[in-house]
Amino acid sequence: MRLRLFLLPALLASFVTLSGCSNGDAASDNEVIRFTSAPDIFNWNISNPQPGWEDALDWYFTRLKTEGPDFHLNAGDIMDARWWDNPKQVRIKTEEYWGGFLKRYEKYGLNIYVAPGDHEYGDDGGLKRDHIARAFGEEFTRQMGMPENGPEEHLGRAFWARHGDLLVVTLDTFVDRGEGVPFGYTVGEAQLEWVDRVLSDHADANYVIVQGHLPIVGPVNSKNSSASMLEEGTDSDLWKTMVKHGVDVYLCGEHHRITVHQQDGIWQIVHGALWGTQTDVNYLRGLLSSNKLTLELLEFDVEYDGGYIGDHPHRSPKNKPREVVRISDGTLKEGPRLSGRLVLEKSSGTTTVKEATGWFDLR
């Protein structure tokens, strides 16, 4: 297992200040686990360093480190990655851009769990070219260093991690359907059987969070996205399996907007946004303290300037990220705005919603 674990920083004063559980620690009455989530960053080919971006990214990654010291979730689309020429090009380009991406998290001491998005297979165009999508999948497994405890067909792309009383399962929501056939927007039988087994094996976990790139419950707000969804939606065997095992939260991205659904006992949270294109971006932070799970959605504003970053094949001249990114003065002064809070409490296997405001208020 090539899991990146680092020393963790002090907690923000806005949360309870107690020491957290690392991966594999036993649950305790006083455990505190803090994490963050931000899919679809960057969704463009962003170098490390990226001139004109570094001050803004330092502000952002410093917050992620402070607010989510135990781990960070990313449900895919980390780069644009429209490299469709041949597998050699896939290897060279992913080593350059994915390598730089991972070094950012290493620099800030962040333990990251990444789910592959469609862009980790070359975007929609790559998924239609089965040999290219296959090359991307092999590079993801080789380079990203995710836990290798998933099914062989999705090794390092579907995996689980246990943090005290919290089980986190990462899915690969794309499946190889064979030679000459485009990849499917779903999980295959092998991964489905694996998910069922993992959830059964960890039935003692008080809370279960699953992350995958594609939303399952619709409709979903969408912007600058191909707006893909998991095939068969809530009629899929994947959704039925998560319902059967009492999954609490499903985190996903793809649509670059926020949408929250609660169905069959599962909270689906779609979030994330395009840095370099959209001026309002967001992230989620979570806190598990004893039998309570608190999730908060935070939004903030960025500003752009300059021209367009050029290394984006198969894109029009202005369908690219901007050269300069700045955190807005208002955000620098006031910090991100809290736009939703969900507090769940469990007792004797029963989940109670103690608070649901903003995006989580579904009345």
Rosetta blueprint (number, residue, H / E / L):
1 M L
2 R L
3 L L
4 R L
5 L L
6 F L
7 L L
8 L L
9 P L
10 A L
11 L L
12 L L
13 A L
14 S L
15 F L
16 V L
17 T L
18 L L
19 S L
20 G E
21 C L
22 S L
23 N L
24 G L
25 D L
26 A L
27 A L
28 S L
29 D L
30 N L
31 E L
32 V E
33 I E
34 R E
35 F E
36 T E
37 S E
38 A L
39 P L
40 D L
41 I L
42 F L
43 N L
44 W L
45 N L
46 I L
47 S L
48 N L
49 P L
50 Q L
51 P L
52 G L
53 W L
54 E H
55 D H
56 A H
57 L H
58 D H
59 W H
60 Y H
61 F H
62 T H
63 R H
64 L H
65 K H
66 T H
67 E H
68 G L
69 P L
70 D L
71 F E
72 H E
73 L E
74 N E
75 A L
76 G L
77 D L
78 I L
79 M L
80 D L
81 A L
82 R L
83 W L
84 W L
85 D L
86 N L
87 P H
88 K H
89 Q H
90 V H
91 R H
92 I H
93 K H
94 T H
95 E H
96 E H
97 Y H
98 W H
99 G H
100 G H
101 F H
102 L H
103 K H
104 R H
105 Y H
106 E H
107 K H
108 Y L
109 G L
110 L L
111 N L
112 I E
113 Y E
114 V E
115 A L
116 P L
117 G L
118 D H
119 H H
120 E H
121 Y H
122 G L
123 D H
124 D H
125 G H
126 G H
127 L H
128 K L
129 R L
130 D H
131 H H
132 I H
133 A H
134 R H
135 A H
136 F H
137 G H
138 E H
139 E H
140 F H
141 T H
142 R H
143 Q H
144 M L
145 G L
146 M L
147 P L
148 E L
149 N L
150 G L
151 P L
152 E H
153 E H
154 H H
155 L E
156 G L
157 R L
158 A E
159 F E
160 W E
161 A E
162 R E
163 H E
164 G L
165 D L
166 L E
167 L E
168 V E
169 V E
170 T E
171 L L
172 D L
173 T L
174 F L
175 V E
176 D L
177 R L
178 G L
179 E L
180 G L
181 V L
182 P L
183 F L
184 G E
185 Y L
186 T L
187 V L
188 G L
189 E H
190 A H
191 Q H
192 L H
193 E H
194 W H
195 V H
196 D H
197 R H
198 V H
199 L H
200 S H
201 D H
202 H L
203 A L
204 D L
205 A L
206 N L
207 Y E
208 V E
209 I E
210 V E
211 Q E
212 G L
213 H L
214 L L
215 P L
216 I L
217 V L
218 G L
219 P L
220 V L
221 N L
222 S L
223 K L
224 N L
225 S L
226 S L
227 A L
228 S L
229 M L
230 L L
231 E L
232 E L
233 G H
234 T H
235 D H
236 S L
237 D H
238 L H
239 W H
240 K H
241 T H
242 M H
243 V H
244 K H
245 H L
246 G L
247 V L
248 D L
249 V E
250 Y E
251 L E
252 C E
253 G L
254 E L
255 H L
256 H L
257 R L
258 I L
259 T E
260 V E
261 H E
262 Q E
263 Q E
264 D L
265 G L
266 I E
267 W E
268 Q E
269 I E
270 V E
271 H L
272 G L
273 A L
274 L L
275 W L
276 G L
277 T L
278 Q L
279 T L
280 D E
281 V E
282 N E
283 Y E
284 L E
285 R E
286 G E
287 L E
288 L E
289 S E
290 S L
291 N L
292 K E
293 L E
294 T E
295 L E
296 E E
297 L E
298 L E
299 E E
300 F E
301 D E
302 V E
303 E E
304 Y E
305 D E
306 G E
307 G E
308 Y E
309 I L
310 G L
311 D L
312 H L
313 P L
314 H L
315 R L
316 S L
317 P L
318 K L
319 N L
320 K L
321 P L
322 R E
323 E E
324 V E
325 V E
326 R E
327 I E
328 S L
329 D H
330 G H
331 T H
332 L H
333 K H
334 E H
335 G L
336 P L
337 R E
338 L E
339 S E
340 G E
341 R E
342 L E
343 V E
344 L E
345 E E
346 K E
347 S E
348 S L
349 G L
350 T E
351 T E
352 T E
353 V E
354 K E
355 E E
356 A E
357 T E
358 G E
359 W L
360 F L
361 D L
362 L L
363 R L
